[in-house]
Amino acid sequence: MKKTLSWTIGVWLLMVFSALAAEEALPAAEAMSLAEIIRMGGWLMYVLGVLSVLGLALIMYYLLELRVRNVAPAAQALRLRELLKGQRPTEARELCARQPTALASILRAGLDFLKENPQAKPGMLKDIMESEGARQVGRMQNMIHYLLDLSAVAPMVGLLGTVIGLLKAFNSVAFDVAKARPMELAAGVGQALITTIAGLIIAIPAMMAYSWFRGRVIKLTGRLEGTATDLLAILENQGDAP
């Protein structure tokens, strides 16, 4: 948990350092405050601000949700093995209800099937548990796709700001070149650059976080499959016993 929290803090520090680096690139006399940057970026900066908060909230939620204790905890797996080997399916079902993990959902689906179909054909139990396992894995995979969506939307919002800013700059000279004022040109170009930078500052850490969580989901999936297969083997052996 400490390692994942440190990684998250590092990602968002990258965002801060990127913004600071862009600001320090300007001379001291030309440096702008955060309020001035937001004002120059226009109303789209508020949209990007909401996306950044949403991204941070998603990362914190995934850090709490995508853990072994919520998917296939070792203590629960050990206890379920003991109950199944002792032919105590009712107690195993009660344990699954008290500790609703992904592993518990898979085993509970199998136990419910056996309860309703005690004379089921061989192989049907495996299909039921594999189907529930696929649903649990799909839930984890779909969960982290929100970060991928955010990393795609943020640059698009920044690009919209770029287009709006350039349109303002061109409009200042479109009707009368002689009356065009440098400040109006600078304001339009400034909005174009600021929104683009802000969109990328949000999208890059979000993409990095998605890649990391994708690897975490793969590891959790492997652990879940191995533990569920072990429990399935116990149930099948009991069904084959005379």
SVG drawing of the C-alpha trace seen along z (x, -y; Angstrom):
<svg xmlns="http://www.w3.org/2000/svg" viewBox="-33 -51 47 96">
<polyline fill="none" stroke="black" stroke-width="0.4" points="0.0,0.0 2.9,-2.4 4.5,-1.7 1.3,-2.3 0.6,-5.5 4.2,-6.7 3.7,-6.0 0.5,-8.0 2.1,-10.9 5.0,-10.8 2.6,-10.9 0.8,-14.0 4.1,-15.6 5.1,-15.2 2.1,-17.3 3.1,-20.0 6.7,-20.0 5.6,-20.2 3.5,-23.2 6.3,-24.9 8.8,-24.2 6.6,-25.9 6.2,-28.9 9.9,-29.1 10.7,-29.2 9.3,-32.7 11.4,-35.7 10.6,-36.7 8.9,-39.9 6.7,-38.0 5.7,-35.1 2.0,-34.7 0.2,-33.7 -2.2,-30.7 -5.2,-32.9 -3.9,-34.7 -3.2,-31.5 -6.8,-30.3 -8.2,-33.6 -6.2,-33.6 -7.2,-29.9 -10.8,-30.8 -13.8,-28.7 -12.2,-25.5 -9.7,-25.7 -12.5,-25.0 -13.5,-21.9 -9.9,-20.7 -9.7,-21.4 -12.7,-19.1 -11.1,-16.4 -7.9,-16.6 -9.9,-16.2 -11.8,-13.3 -8.5,-11.7 -7.1,-11.9 -10.3,-10.6 -10.3,-7.6 -6.6,-6.8 -7.3,-6.9 -10.4,-4.7 -8.5,-2.1 -5.7,-2.0 -8.3,-1.1 -10.4,1.3 -7.8,3.2 -6.1,5.0 -5.6,8.6 -7.9,8.4 -10.8,7.4 -10.1,10.0 -8.7,13.2 -7.3,12.8 -5.2,15.7 -6.9,16.1 -10.3,16.4 -9.1,18.9 -7.5,21.0 -10.7,21.0 -12.8,21.9 -10.5,24.8 -10.9,26.2 -14.7,25.8 -15.0,27.5 -12.7,30.4 -14.8,30.8 -17.9,30.9 -19.5,27.9 -20.9,26.0 -23.4,24.1 -20.7,22.6 -18.6,21.8 -21.6,20.0 -22.1,18.0 -18.4,17.0 -18.8,15.8 -21.8,13.7 -19.8,12.2 -16.7,11.4 -17.9,10.4 -14.8,10.6 -14.4,11.6 -13.3,15.1 -16.3,15.4 -18.6,14.5 -17.1,17.2 -17.4,19.9 -20.9,18.8 -22.0,19.1 -20.7,22.7 -22.2,23.6 -25.6,22.2 -25.5,24.2 -24.7,27.4 -27.5,26.7 -30.1,26.3 -28.7,29.0 -27.2,31.8 -27.3,34.2 -25.7,31.7 -23.6,33.1 -19.8,33.0 -18.3,29.8 -21.3,27.6 -20.0,26.6 -16.8,25.5 -18.7,23.5 -20.7,21.7 -17.6,20.7 -15.7,19.7 -18.6,17.5 -18.7,15.7 -14.9,15.5 -15.0,13.8 -17.6,11.4 -15.4,10.4 -12.3,10.0 -14.3,7.9 -15.5,5.7 -12.0,4.9 -10.9,4.3 -13.8,2.0 -13.3,0.1 -9.8,-1.2 -11.0,-2.1 -12.3,-5.4 -8.7,-6.5 -8.1,-5.7 -11.1,-7.7 -10.0,-10.6 -6.5,-10.6 -8.2,-10.8 -10.8,-13.5 -8.4,-15.9 -6.2,-16.6 -9.4,-17.0 -10.6,-19.7 -7.2,-21.3 -7.4,-21.1 -10.8,-22.8 -9.3,-25.6 -6.5,-25.8 -9.0,-26.2 -11.0,-28.8 -7.9,-30.8 -6.6,-30.7 -10.1,-31.8 -10.0,-34.8 -6.6,-35.7 -7.6,-35.5 -10.8,-37.4 -8.8,-40.3 -7.2,-40.8 -9.8,-39.3 -11.9,-42.5 -9.3,-45.2 -5.6,-44.5 -4.7,-48.1 -6.8,-48.1 -5.4,-44.8 -4.0,-45.2 -1.1,-43.0 -2.8,-42.4 -5.8,-40.8 -3.5,-38.6 -1.5,-37.6 -4.7,-36.8 -5.9,-34.4 -2.6,-32.7 -2.1,-32.5 -5.4,-30.7 -4.5,-28.2 -1.2,-27.3 -2.4,-27.3 -5.3,-24.9 -3.1,-22.6 -0.5,-22.4 -3.2,-21.9 -4.8,-19.1 -1.5,-17.3 -0.6,-17.7 -3.8,-15.9 -3.6,-13.2 0.0,-12.1 -0.3,-11.0 -3.7,-9.5 -2.2,-7.3 0.7,-6.3 -1.8,-5.4 -3.9,-3.4 -0.8,-1.4 0.1,-0.7 -3.4,0.4 -3.7,2.6 -0.6,4.5 -2.1,4.7 -5.4,6.1 -3.4,8.8 -1.6,9.9 -4.9,10.0 -6.5,11.9 -3.8,14.6 -4.1,14.9 -7.9,15.1 -7.8,17.8 -5.3,19.9 -7.3,19.8 -10.7,20.4 -9.3,23.3 -8.1,24.9 -11.5,24.6 -13.2,25.9 -10.9,29.0 -12.1,29.7 -15.7,29.5 -15.3,31.7 -13.4,34.3 -16.2,34.4 -18.7,34.8 -16.7,37.7 -16.4,39.5 -18.7,42.6"/>
</svg>
